[in-house]
Amino acid sequence: MAQEQSYDIPLHDIKPIVEVQEYSLYYFLGIVSIALLLVVALGYLIYKYFKKRNAFNLRKENFRLLSSLDLKNTKESAYLITSLGATFKDDSPRHKEMYENLTNRLEEYKYKKEVQEFSQETLGYIELYKEMIDV
């Protein structure tokens, strides 16, 4: 009779199977969430940039109008300088003082039916006030 073969041979140099913790799903979700946050933040910054770039700037517009005034039309220019210059009068105490001085000089050109051209001194004050403005 033949001997029965046993397949349960003890193996001394092979270790038993151990359970390995799998963290790759957590790593993947963390990387995806960080990437998503970065994309949203970048999108927000781009949105703010374009919104700010296209926004209407009253100071720039008033400075442009003030710079392009036709000083030959004295009465209309005096009114426009007074109204447009008021935008910049609160920039500093020096601006406020200069604006008040300029409006006092422009009074004689506003309320008369017929007015003369601006004097050289008044033109100098107007130019000085325009040069003081920072936009």
SVG drawing of the C-alpha trace seen along z (x, -y; Angstrom):
<svg xmlns="http://www.w3.org/2000/svg" viewBox="-26 -141 39 143">
<polyline fill="none" stroke="black" stroke-width="0.4" points="0.0,0.0 1.1,-3.4 1.7,-6.0 -0.8,-8.9 0.7,-12.2 0.1,-15.1 -0.2,-18.5 0.0,-20.3 3.7,-20.6 4.9,-23.1 6.7,-26.1 9.1,-27.7 10.5,-30.5 7.3,-32.0 5.4,-34.4 1.6,-34.5 -0.4,-37.1 -0.8,-40.4 -3.4,-43.0 -1.9,-46.3 -3.7,-49.6 -4.7,-51.3 -4.5,-55.1 -4.3,-55.9 -8.0,-56.9 -7.5,-59.5 -4.3,-60.8 -6.2,-61.2 -9.2,-62.9 -6.8,-65.3 -4.9,-66.2 -8.2,-66.7 -9.6,-69.0 -6.5,-71.1 -6.4,-71.4 -10.1,-72.3 -9.5,-75.0 -6.6,-76.4 -8.7,-76.5 -11.5,-78.3 -9.1,-80.8 -7.5,-81.5 -10.8,-81.9 -11.9,-84.4 -8.7,-86.4 -9.1,-86.6 -12.8,-87.7 -11.8,-90.5 -9.0,-91.6 -11.3,-92.0 -14.0,-93.6 -11.6,-96.1 -10.1,-96.8 -13.4,-97.6 -14.9,-99.5 -15.7,-103.2 -13.3,-105.5 -14.9,-108.9 -11.6,-110.5 -9.9,-109.5 -12.9,-110.7 -13.1,-114.0 -9.4,-114.6 -9.7,-113.8 -12.5,-116.3 -10.7,-118.9 -7.6,-118.5 -9.5,-118.8 -11.4,-121.9 -11.6,-124.7 -10.5,-127.7 -11.6,-130.1 -15.2,-129.6 -14.7,-131.4 -18.1,-131.2 -18.7,-127.5 -15.1,-126.6 -15.4,-128.4 -18.5,-126.3 -16.9,-123.1 -13.7,-123.7 -15.6,-124.3 -17.7,-121.2 -15.0,-118.8 -12.3,-120.2 -14.5,-119.4 -13.7,-115.7 -10.1,-116.3 -10.4,-118.9 -10.4,-116.4 -7.2,-114.7 -5.2,-116.8 -5.4,-120.0 -3.2,-121.6 -5.7,-120.5 -8.6,-121.9 -6.9,-125.3 -5.9,-125.4 -9.5,-124.5 -11.0,-127.2 -8.5,-129.8 -9.3,-128.8 -13.1,-128.9 -12.8,-132.4 -10.8,-133.5 -13.4,-131.9 -16.4,-133.7 -16.0,-136.8 -16.3,-134.7 -19.5,-132.8 -22.4,-135.1 -22.2,-137.8 -23.9,-137.9 -20.8,-138.9 -17.4,-137.8 -13.8,-138.5 -11.2,-135.8 -9.3,-134.3 -6.5,-136.5 -3.0,-135.1 -2.9,-134.7 -6.2,-132.7 -4.9,-130.5 -1.7,-129.9 -3.9,-128.8 -5.9,-126.5 -2.8,-124.9 -1.2,-124.6 -4.4,-122.9 -4.4,-120.4 -0.7,-119.6 -1.4,-118.9 -4.0,-116.2 -2.9,-112.6 -5.1,-110.1"/>
</svg>
